[in-house]
Amino acid sequence: MAAIPLNPVAPARVITATGRAESVLDVGCATGLLVHGFLVAGSSGAEGFDLSETAIAEADPEVRDRVRVASATIPYGRQYDLITC
């Protein structure tokens, strides 16, 4: 069976279609695929975090400065228009 190519922009556009979401936090972002989708869809403040150091290390260079290793149990220190998980 052929792999289906991932298009992170489509779900990001659907999610943000319900309202303006400039700042987006993706909890459990893995390699930042959805963070990238939100950026392309127009959410210039998209960022994410994941517990996996390996996943963050493998993040696409385009989002590497927007993803980090962190835990959802620790306060993040700011507010967001939208949080995904």
Backbone as a chain_set.jsonl record, in Angstrom:
{"seq": "MAAIPLNPVAPARVITATGRAESVLDVGCATGLLVHGFLVAGSSGAEGFDLSETAIAEADPEVRDRVRVASATIPYGRQYDLITC", "coords": {"N": [[0.844, -1.174, 0.0], [0.594, 2.182, -0.861], [2.078, 5.025, 0.687], [0.273, 7.71, 2.11], [0.715, 11.035, 1.343], [1.502, 13.531, 3.74], [-0.286, 16.444, 4.5], [-0.042, 19.137, 6.195], [-1.209, 21.612, 6.086], [-3.894, 21.609, 5.31], [-5.512, 20.522, 7.576], [-4.838, 22.527, 9.404], [-5.92, 24.821, 8.26], [-8.65, 24.189, 8.36], [-9.051, 24.023, 11.136], [-8.428, 26.659, 11.962], [-10.354, 28.074, 10.609], [-12.653, 28.625, 12.003], [-12.276, 30.894, 13.448], [-10.156, 33.721, 14.224], [-6.807, 32.954, 14.705], [-4.039, 33.872, 15.689], [-1.948, 33.311, 17.48], [-0.832, 30.15, 18.178], [-0.608, 27.14, 19.953], [0.813, 24.015, 19.798], [0.456, 21.249, 21.536], [2.38, 18.506, 22.264], [3.735, 18.289, 19.817], [5.484, 16.756, 18.287], [7.482, 16.444, 15.498], [6.839, 18.946, 14.624], [5.097, 19.226, 12.479], [2.355, 20.062, 12.289], [2.627, 22.592, 13.375], [4.093, 23.833, 11.37], [2.124, 23.697, 9.379], [0.183, 25.457, 10.463], [1.615, 27.866, 10.342], [1.898, 28.216, 7.546], [-0.802, 28.428, 6.957], [-1.345, 30.899, 7.95], [-1.129, 31.581, 10.665], [0.885, 33.323, 12.311], [2.076, 33.217, 14.804], [2.535, 30.592, 15.563], [3.605, 27.813, 17.504], [5.181, 25.047, 19.229], [5.426, 22.224, 21.529], [7.023, 19.24, 22.777], [7.47, 16.171, 24.558], [9.443, 14.522, 23.626], [12.784, 14.471, 22.996], [14.065, 13.467, 20.797], [12.151, 13.688, 18.713], [11.896, 16.501, 18.536], [14.5, 17.144, 17.825], [14.505, 16.179, 15.268], [12.919, 17.908, 13.916], [11.665, 19.881, 11.205], [13.836, 22.204, 9.627], [12.583, 24.654, 9.089], [10.798, 25.098, 11.161], [12.171, 24.693, 13.462], [13.041, 26.637, 15.305], [10.695, 27.209, 16.535], [9.731, 25.123, 17.984], [10.051, 23.079, 20.91], [11.488, 21.113, 23.59], [9.416, 20.178, 26.156], [7.07, 19.958, 28.906], [3.568, 19.395, 29.321], [2.662, 19.695, 31.838], [3.871, 21.737, 33.102], [3.613, 25.19, 33.701], [3.318, 27.366, 30.885], [3.626, 30.07, 30.489], [2.406, 32.045, 28.899], [-0.446, 33.297, 26.984], [-2.662, 31.885, 24.501], [-4.358, 32.071, 21.344], [-5.339, 29.724, 20.355], [-5.106, 26.338, 21.274], [-3.802, 23.24, 20.459], [-3.867, 19.658, 20.541]], "CA": [[0.0, 0.0, 0.0], [1.37, 3.422, -0.954], [1.894, 5.977, 1.789], [-0.463, 8.927, 1.783], [1.532, 12.177, 1.753], [0.897, 14.373, 4.771], [-0.474, 17.845, 4.171], [-0.441, 19.766, 7.451], [-1.894, 22.884, 5.864], [-5.344, 21.383, 5.241], [-6.159, 20.549, 8.893], [-4.609, 23.821, 10.041], [-6.915, 25.764, 7.71], [-9.96, 23.816, 8.897], [-9.072, 24.384, 12.556], [-8.437, 28.118, 12.13], [-11.479, 28.667, 9.876], [-13.714, 29.007, 12.934], [-11.964, 32.181, 14.054], [-8.774, 34.187, 14.085], [-5.869, 32.304, 15.621], [-2.671, 34.338, 15.418], [-1.022, 32.549, 18.318], [-1.274, 28.765, 18.296], [0.315, 26.239, 20.637], [0.55, 22.604, 19.535], [0.97, 20.432, 22.642], [2.706, 17.197, 21.708], [3.903, 18.635, 18.393], [6.415, 15.832, 17.613], [8.476, 17.138, 14.675], [6.345, 20.273, 14.27], [4.377, 19.204, 11.212], [1.168, 20.918, 12.369], [3.119, 23.966, 13.581], [4.388, 24.309, 10.018], [0.833, 23.9, 8.718], [-0.424, 26.692, 10.968], [2.368, 28.996, 9.793], [1.504, 28.362, 6.146], [-2.212, 28.838, 6.938], [-1.459, 32.295, 8.361], [-0.975, 31.804, 12.103], [2.309, 33.677, 12.416], [2.578, 32.96, 16.146], [2.438, 29.159, 15.87], [4.747, 27.148, 18.122], [4.779, 23.803, 19.86], [6.386, 21.514, 22.356], [6.855, 17.799, 22.877], [8.353, 15.545, 25.542], [10.477, 13.751, 22.941], [13.948, 15.191, 22.499], [14.338, 12.924, 19.461], [11.223, 14.306, 17.758], [12.258, 17.91, 18.371], [15.775, 17.167, 17.092], [14.22, 15.844, 13.872], [11.982, 18.9, 13.364], [12.056, 20.557, 9.977], [14.55, 23.454, 9.915], [11.688, 25.813, 8.995], [10.073, 25.309, 12.422], [13.016, 24.299, 14.595], [13.076, 27.71, 16.303], [9.347, 27.356, 17.085], [9.387, 23.922, 18.752], [11.005, 22.824, 21.996], [11.191, 20.021, 24.517], [8.753, 20.679, 27.357], [5.97, 19.14, 29.417], [2.298, 20.108, 29.481], [2.361, 19.839, 33.263], [4.579, 22.922, 33.59], [3.033, 26.398, 33.095], [4.07, 27.801, 29.722], [3.975, 31.47, 30.661], [1.701, 33.017, 28.063], [-1.762, 32.882, 26.522], [-2.744, 31.598, 23.073], [-5.693, 32.107, 20.749], [-5.747, 28.341, 20.099], [-4.193, 25.282, 21.72], [-4.145, 21.944, 19.894], [-3.193, 18.555, 21.212]], "C": [[0.891, 1.239, 0.0], [1.052, 4.335, 0.222], [1.137, 7.204, 1.286], [0.375, 10.109, 2.243], [0.782, 13.044, 2.756], [0.844, 15.817, 4.308], [-0.96, 18.555, 5.43], [-1.21, 21.059, 7.273], [-3.404, 22.702, 5.885], [-5.992, 21.347, 6.623], [-5.959, 21.879, 9.613], [-5.617, 24.847, 9.542], [-8.309, 25.463, 8.235], [-10.075, 24.27, 10.349], [-9.173, 25.891, 12.736], [-9.594, 28.8, 11.421], [-12.59, 29.151, 10.804], [-13.45, 30.345, 13.602], [-10.503, 32.521, 13.877], [-7.896, 33.523, 15.141], [-4.449, 32.704, 15.236], [-1.66, 33.51, 16.194], [-1.607, 31.161, 18.568], [-0.193, 27.968, 19.004], [-0.111, 24.815, 20.347], [1.246, 21.783, 20.616], [1.181, 19.016, 22.114], [2.953, 17.306, 20.214], [4.797, 17.679, 17.612], [7.433, 16.628, 16.812], [8.004, 18.503, 14.179], [5.585, 20.352, 12.966], [3.16, 20.134, 11.238], [1.557, 22.371, 12.638], [3.425, 24.582, 12.219], [3.094, 24.588, 9.251], [0.157, 25.176, 9.167], [0.299, 27.924, 10.433], [1.965, 29.269, 8.35], [0.065, 28.862, 6.028], [-2.42, 30.255, 7.468], [-1.367, 32.584, 9.841], [0.502, 32.059, 12.4], [2.913, 33.402, 13.787], [2.52, 31.496, 16.541], [3.743, 28.64, 16.471], [4.263, 25.881, 18.803], [5.838, 23.236, 20.77], [6.021, 20.049, 22.43], [7.814, 17.281, 23.942], [9.563, 14.875, 24.897], [11.607, 14.628, 22.403], [14.277, 14.746, 21.073], [13.444, 13.578, 18.417], [11.598, 15.757, 17.495], [13.557, 18.032, 17.58], [15.57, 16.896, 15.608], [13.25, 16.829, 13.216], [12.562, 19.534, 12.108], [12.76, 21.868, 10.335], [13.661, 24.697, 9.878], [10.943, 26.097, 10.297], [10.926, 25.039, 13.652], [13.079, 25.38, 15.681], [11.717, 27.935, 16.961], [8.889, 26.141, 17.884], [10.456, 23.671, 19.799], [10.561, 21.622, 22.815], [10.602, 20.638, 25.774], [7.63, 19.722, 27.737], [4.721, 19.994, 29.574], [1.931, 20.308, 30.94], [3.034, 21.069, 33.873], [3.975, 24.154, 32.927], [3.936, 26.951, 31.993], [4.351, 29.296, 29.704], [3.35, 32.477, 29.713], [0.355, 32.456, 27.638], [-1.739, 32.716, 25.006], [-4.181, 31.731, 22.611], [-6.24, 30.689, 20.593], [-4.663, 27.406, 20.61], [-4.692, 23.975, 21.139], [-3.344, 20.866, 20.61], [-3.372, 17.29, 20.382]], "O": [[1.837, 1.325, 0.782], [-0.085, 4.408, 0.687], [1.351, 7.665, 0.165], [0.719, 10.187, 3.422], [-0.424, 13.26, 2.63], [1.824, 16.346, 3.782], [-2.16, 18.575, 5.705], [-1.809, 21.553, 8.229], [-4.122, 23.548, 6.418], [-6.955, 22.082, 6.842], [-6.837, 22.308, 10.362], [-6.115, 25.656, 10.325], [-9.073, 26.383, 8.527], [-11.093, 24.84, 10.742], [-9.934, 26.356, 13.584], [-9.802, 29.999, 11.61], [-13.387, 30.006, 10.417], [-14.338, 30.877, 14.267], [-9.711, 31.693, 13.428], [-8.218, 33.537, 16.329], [-3.748, 31.965, 14.544], [-0.65, 33.065, 15.648], [-2.711, 31.014, 19.091], [0.991, 28.099, 18.696], [-1.253, 24.437, 20.611], [2.469, 21.641, 20.612], [0.256, 18.404, 21.58], [2.438, 16.505, 19.434], [4.866, 17.777, 16.387], [8.181, 17.417, 17.39], [8.7, 19.149, 13.395], [5.442, 21.436, 12.399], [2.959, 20.91, 10.305], [0.879, 23.286, 12.172], [3.055, 25.725, 11.953], [2.984, 25.598, 8.556], [-0.39, 25.909, 8.342], [-0.343, 28.922, 10.105], [1.719, 30.415, 7.974], [-0.258, 29.625, 5.118], [-3.54, 30.766, 7.442], [-1.513, 33.738, 10.244], [1.262, 31.138, 12.698], [4.136, 33.358, 13.923], [2.461, 31.181, 17.729], [4.834, 28.979, 16.014], [3.058, 25.669, 18.938], [6.982, 23.689, 20.791], [4.88, 19.658, 22.183], [8.853, 17.891, 24.195], [10.59, 14.684, 25.548], [11.414, 15.42, 21.48], [14.712, 15.548, 20.248], [13.92, 13.979, 17.355], [11.615, 16.193, 16.344], [13.694, 18.932, 16.751], [16.369, 17.333, 14.779], [12.81, 16.608, 12.088], [13.774, 19.699, 11.97], [12.327, 22.569, 11.248], [13.947, 25.684, 10.555], [10.499, 27.224, 10.516], [10.437, 25.151, 14.776], [13.165, 25.052, 16.864], [11.601, 28.771, 17.858], [7.774, 26.131, 18.407], [11.623, 24.008, 19.602], [9.415, 21.18, 22.739], [11.211, 21.515, 26.387], [7.289, 18.805, 26.989], [4.805, 21.173, 29.918], [0.977, 21.024, 31.243], [2.789, 21.4, 35.033], [3.83, 24.174, 31.704], [5.157, 27.0, 32.142], [5.232, 29.745, 28.971], [3.728, 33.649, 29.722], [0.046, 31.292, 27.895], [-0.918, 33.317, 24.313], [-5.113, 31.529, 23.39], [-7.448, 30.469, 20.684], [-3.47, 27.641, 20.414], [-5.862, 23.628, 21.297], [-2.295, 21.127, 21.2], [-2.881, 16.227, 20.762]]}, "num_chains": 1, "name": "protein.A"}
